[in-house]
């Protein structure tokens, strides 16, 4: 089965799970149907809750899904479906109110029956998840704090949402609908067990220790890890992993980072990490010997992809150079001679990560490097400003449409590159984007 066929099969199963309550409503004989709008609002509530619960699937980071789908797109779809689920659940009581104003009595949390209050608690929690996710940075929520809140609210939504559905006891009183919801719950529980029990147990058997901490530039370090008591990890250049430093693998707090080392070295993994205000700011304090758990690898990009064989263009900004370093080091060991182009955006000379490393790689590969600096001091050859269409056209060959483009960096940079690559005639199938903001 090809990757495309697997993708279609999974999407079909995912849609069936989302619409399972609706399918039961249509296929099986249920109690006497009420007014259209009342039943329509109930179905929206059913769909909203099933969709919300099934968001556990993309957040579980199942390996087979990571091999099929691009992780960045998976998380984008996760965010989109979460918003849609909130919309469905919000419309549910609104339609009920418009259809029957007497239902306004159920809006009073002090007098409404407890099964209605359970529904309001689930809805409020769902709203909080969306608000804290969309506005995490504006609210200045630490990533780990946000992750803990997200996990707790997910549990509240599932529990109180199901209490509301089963205690209303109308359509949920029928055996087909009960079976459907029990099946949905089983899927959710499996995802939770995988995430919170099975995966941590697996990680505990394969710990790593900090071998070296290399300061690249101020507030940027390369973490060199060695496997402790096992053979190490096979990964591909350009992939990512979630890591936990010096704590239990059962912790809720893991952070995603790209591998930055040679993918052919099985007894060593490297991550180049920038201090961003969370636990990353403490990496410079590590002394070596600390325990690290690595959950990965994830991501379906690889320089072995046939589409990259005619040439690979790498567009990097800031810490987005990390996966590019892994790609270049791996290709250098393989003595690869394909045309390679690196356009690397930095603030100034002092903030170019791994500058000497890149200079050395230029001699080992068929590599053209273009540094693009916002504040150049003219101490090195560079372009001024930001990566632009004019800069790309200046250095890329005329047959640039045959090249494959890999880009990684801040979201503003990736958004700015979209129209530029389109104007250059680069199709989406020739572009792979790694976004450094997973949540």
KOLMI-890588 format. One line per 3 residues: number of its first residue (from 1); for each residue x, y, z of C-alpha. Coordinates in steps of 0.02 Angstrom, whole numbers. Example, Ala and Ser with C-alpha at 12.3 -4.5 7.8 and 13.67 -1.06 7.14 Angstrom:
<rs>
1> 615 -225 390 ~ 684 -53 357
</rs>
This chain:
<rs>
1> 0 0 0 ~ 73 168 -52 ~ 89 318 65
4> -54 404 -28 ~ -167 251 -6 ~ -125 241 179
7> -166 426 198 ~ -335 406 113 ~ -374 252 218
10> -333 340 382 ~ -431 496 336 ~ -582 386 293
13> -572 297 462 ~ -550 465 551 ~ -705 537 465
16> -807 382 507 ~ -760 401 691 ~ -807 585 690
19> -975 554 606 ~ -1014 391 696 ~ -1154 466 805
22> -1231 544 648 ~ -1219 378 554 ~ -1309 290 697
25> -1443 425 694 ~ -1473 398 507 ~ -1456 208 497
28> -1542 143 654 ~ -1719 161 718 ~ -1715 286 862
31> -1848 360 978 ~ -1983 473 910 ~ -1899 616 817
34> -1927 789 885 ~ -1927 954 790 ~ -1796 970 653
37> -1700 1110 738 ~ -1695 1022 905 ~ -1628 863 829
40> -1508 962 719 ~ -1436 1049 873 ~ -1414 880 960
43> -1321 810 810 ~ -1206 962 809 ~ -1170 932 993
46> -1133 749 956 ~ -1016 794 813 ~ -930 929 916
49> -892 811 1060 ~ -835 666 949 ~ -723 785 852
52> -651 858 1013 ~ -615 686 1085 ~ -533 624 926
55> -407 767 935 ~ -315 647 1050 ~ -260 551 894
58> -147 684 815 ~ -76 736 985 ~ -28 555 1024
61> 107 564 889 ~ 77 388 822 ~ 231 333 725
64> 136 267 574 ~ 44 432 557 ~ 206 530 567
67> 272 426 422 ~ 119 466 316 ~ 79 648 356
70> 184 804 374 ~ 189 847 561 ~ 164 1033 531
73> 7 1000 430 ~ -56 876 560 ~ -44 1008 696
76> -126 1140 585 ~ -271 1021 552 ~ -279 981 738
79> -298 1166 778 ~ -428 1191 641 ~ -535 1042 693
82> -526 1099 875 ~ -599 1268 825 ~ -734 1182 721
85> -780 1068 866 ~ -802 1222 978 ~ -913 1303 845
88> -1024 1147 837 ~ -1041 1135 1025 ~ -1075 1323 1041
91> -1212 1319 909 ~ -1296 1172 997 ~ -1371 1271 1145
94> -1398 1426 1036 ~ -1513 1331 917 ~ -1605 1254 1064
97> -1634 1427 1137 ~ -1697 1501 973 ~ -1810 1350 945
100> -1880 1356 1122 ~ -1849 1514 1227 ~ -1904 1418 1385
103> -1736 1330 1377 ~ -1663 1493 1440 ~ -1698 1423 1614
106> -1561 1295 1583 ~ -1435 1437 1562 ~ -1442 1475 1748
109> -1301 1375 1829 ~ -1385 1385 2001 ~ -1554 1314 1951
112> -1515 1205 1799 ~ -1510 1015 1824 ~ -1336 945 1854
115> -1328 858 1685 ~ -1352 1028 1602 ~ -1217 1103 1713
118> -1102 962 1656 ~ -1131 1018 1477 ~ -1089 1198 1520
121> -929 1144 1608 ~ -877 1045 1453 ~ -917 1190 1338
124> -824 1316 1447 ~ -672 1201 1451 ~ -677 1183 1262
127> -678 1372 1244 ~ -531 1387 1363 ~ -429 1263 1260
130> -456 1362 1100 ~ -422 1531 1182 ~ -263 1474 1270
133> -201 1388 1111 ~ -236 1531 990 ~ -176 1667 1109
136> -41 1572 1205 ~ 95 1697 1165 ~ -16 1848 1196
139> -63 1773 1365 ~ 123 1740 1397 ~ 89 1560 1443
142> 244 1453 1461 ~ 238 1305 1340 ~ 241 1177 1480
145> 107 1270 1580 ~ -2 1280 1424 ~ 25 1095 1390
148> -29 1049 1568 ~ -184 1160 1553 ~ -224 1085 1383
151> -213 907 1451 ~ -320 945 1604 ~ -454 1035 1502
154> -460 891 1377 ~ -499 771 1519 ~ -634 888 1586
157> -714 906 1414 ~ -723 718 1385 ~ -789 675 1558
160> -920 813 1576 ~ -971 807 1394 ~ -1009 621 1409
163> -1103 649 1573 ~ -1211 776 1483 ~ -1247 660 1335
166> -1287 504 1437 ~ -1389 591 1572 ~ -1499 684 1447
169> -1548 504 1409 ~ -1647 523 1250 ~ -1554 464 1095
172> -1413 404 1207 ~ -1538 287 1290 ~ -1545 178 1133
175> -1425 33 1118 ~ -1349 81 947 ~ -1307 257 1008
178> -1237 191 1171 ~ -1127 68 1078 ~ -1067 207 964
181> -1017 317 1110 ~ -937 173 1204 ~ -832 138 1049
184> -784 322 1038 ~ -734 321 1221 ~ -630 163 1193
187> -534 250 1054 ~ -501 400 1166 ~ -443 289 1309
190> -324 193 1195 ~ -245 358 1141 ~ -226 411 1323
193> -148 244 1373 ~ -25 253 1227 ~ 24 433 1270
196> 30 424 1459 ~ 83 243 1491 ~ 150 141 1346
199> 257 276 1265 ~ 338 332 1430 ~ 375 150 1473
202> 461 130 1305 ~ 559 291 1330 ~ 614 235 1503
205> 699 84 1424 ~ 799 194 1304 ~ 871 341 1400
208> 1010 456 1340 ~ 1140 551 1438 ~ 1209 724 1403
211> 1385 700 1335 ~ 1424 880 1287 ~ 1346 1054 1284
214> 1416 1164 1146 ~ 1382 1351 1148 ~ 1353 1402 967
217> 1309 1586 993 ~ 1239 1674 1147 ~ 1081 1584 1204
220> 1100 1443 1078 ~ 1171 1274 1126 ~ 1199 1106 1041
223> 1152 962 1154 ~ 1256 806 1117 ~ 1174 648 1183
226> 1239 470 1198 ~ 1126 316 1216 ~ 1132 241 1391
229> 1129 51 1383 ~ 1054 32 1210 ~ 1105 42 1027
232> 1037 215 994 ~ 909 284 874 ~ 891 277 686
235> 826 441 616 ~ 828 536 452 ~ 905 706 424
238> 769 837 439 ~ 665 744 567 ~ 613 803 741
241> 593 728 915 ~ 513 778 1080 ~ 638 779 1222
244> 629 781 1412 ~ 784 833 1509 ~ 828 768 1682
247> 653 714 1732 ~ 535 565 1720 ~ 474 505 1549
250> 298 509 1623 ~ 302 698 1634 ~ 175 799 1536
253> 312 918 1480 ~ 404 877 1320 ~ 469 998 1191
256> 494 970 1003 ~ 663 1000 921 ~ 746 955 757
259> 895 838 752 ~ 1048 937 702 ~ 1181 800 692
262> 1235 668 569 ~ 1092 543 545 ~ 1215 403 508
265> 1290 408 684 ~ 1186 284 783 ~ 1282 311 946
268> 1250 499 954 ~ 1109 621 928 ~ 1119 811 927
271> 993 949 951 ~ 1034 1132 923 ~ 918 1232 1034
274> 885 1417 1064 ~ 833 1488 1233 ~ 650 1539 1215
277> 601 1576 1394 ~ 545 1402 1448 ~ 658 1258 1503
280> 770 1294 1353 ~ 842 1442 1448 ~ 919 1321 1574
283> 1014 1214 1448 ~ 1171 1318 1470 ~ 1174 1265 1653
286> 1188 1079 1613 ~ 1352 1001 1669 ~ 1344 836 1575
289> 1283 666 1631 ~ 1100 718 1646 ~ 967 597 1585
292> 868 641 1429 ~ 721 548 1353 ~ 699 564 1165
295> 527 531 1091 ~ 551 512 904 ~ 594 520 767
298> 448 606 680 ~ 430 688 510 ~ 421 621 334
301> 553 729 248 ~ 716 649 196 ~ 857 701 78
304> 841 524 10 ~ 677 577 -71 ~ 691 561 -260
307> 621 737 -281 ~ 779 808 -201 ~ 903 719 -314
310> 914 857 -445 ~ 958 983 -311 ~ 902 1044 -141
313> 872 1225 -89 ~ 871 1256 99 ~ 791 1415 166
316> 829 1439 351 ~ 799 1576 477 ~ 881 1585 649
319> 869 1420 743 ~ 786 1347 587 ~ 964 1303 535
322> 957 1150 652 ~ 878 1024 531 ~ 983 1097 389
325> 1142 1055 487 ~ 1081 876 502 ~ 1048 867 315
328> 1218 940 269 ~ 1319 833 390 ~ 1231 675 332
331> 1257 715 147 ~ 1440 759 179 ~ 1474 588 255
334> 1389 509 104 ~ 1500 614 -11 ~ 1344 674 -99
337> 1376 787 -250 ~ 1202 850 -292 ~ 1184 1041 -305
340> 1144 1116 -135 ~ 1094 1296 -97 ~ 1079 1369 78
343> 999 1538 106 ~ 1019 1576 291 ~ 938 1728 372
346> 1012 1796 534 ~ 1009 1960 629 ~ 1196 1995 616
349> 1365 1907 606 ~ 1369 1868 792 ~ 1204 1774 780
352> 1248 1657 636 ~ 1233 1484 713 ~ 1371 1358 668
355> 1457 1480 549 ~ 1625 1388 549 ~ 1537 1221 533
358> 1445 1282 378 ~ 1607 1351 304 ~ 1687 1180 324
361> 1538 1094 244 ~ 1555 1208 92 ~ 1720 1122 54
364> 1648 948 72 ~ 1488 972 -29 ~ 1429 1050 -191
367> 1357 1187 -80 ~ 1320 1370 -112 ~ 1292 1470 48
370> 1210 1641 51 ~ 1201 1730 219 ~ 1063 1860 228
373> 1084 1979 375 ~ 967 2112 443 ~ 1112 2212 517
376> 1269 2166 420 ~ 1439 2231 476 ~ 1514 2181 308
379> 1644 2069 391 ~ 1585 1920 289 ~ 1509 1907 114
382> 1321 1924 135 ~ 1158 1997 71 ~ 1068 2134 164
385> 891 2123 235 ~ 782 1969 217 ~ 778 1821 98
388> 690 1891 -56 ~ 642 1840 -231 ~ 783 1947 -302
391> 912 1860 -191 ~ 849 1687 -238 ~ 852 1728 -424
394> 1028 1797 -408 ~ 1101 1632 -346 ~ 986 1495 -408
397> 1009 1418 -582 ~ 886 1454 -723 ~ 810 1279 -705
400> 761 1314 -525 ~ 591 1230 -553 ~ 682 1063 -550
403> 747 1093 -374 ~ 665 1042 -210 ~ 643 1172 -74
406> 660 1138 113 ~ 621 1282 230 ~ 628 1301 417
409> 615 1456 524 ~ 496 1576 611 ~ 317 1580 549
412> 331 1758 478 ~ 475 1701 369 ~ 382 1548 306
415> 228 1652 265 ~ 335 1780 174 ~ 414 1642 70
418> 248 1574 5 ~ 214 1710 -127 ~ 400 1719 -170
421> 412 1535 -212 ~ 247 1545 -307 ~ 316 1688 -414
424> 471 1583 -448 ~ 359 1446 -520 ~ 391 1322 -379
427> 246 1202 -353 ~ 187 1155 -178 ~ 239 974 -207
430> 418 1037 -221 ~ 414 1125 -51 ~ 431 1053 123
433> 407 1170 272 ~ 462 1138 451 ~ 375 1259 568
436> 462 1291 733 ~ 300 1337 821 ~ 206 1175 851
439> 81 1251 972
</rs>
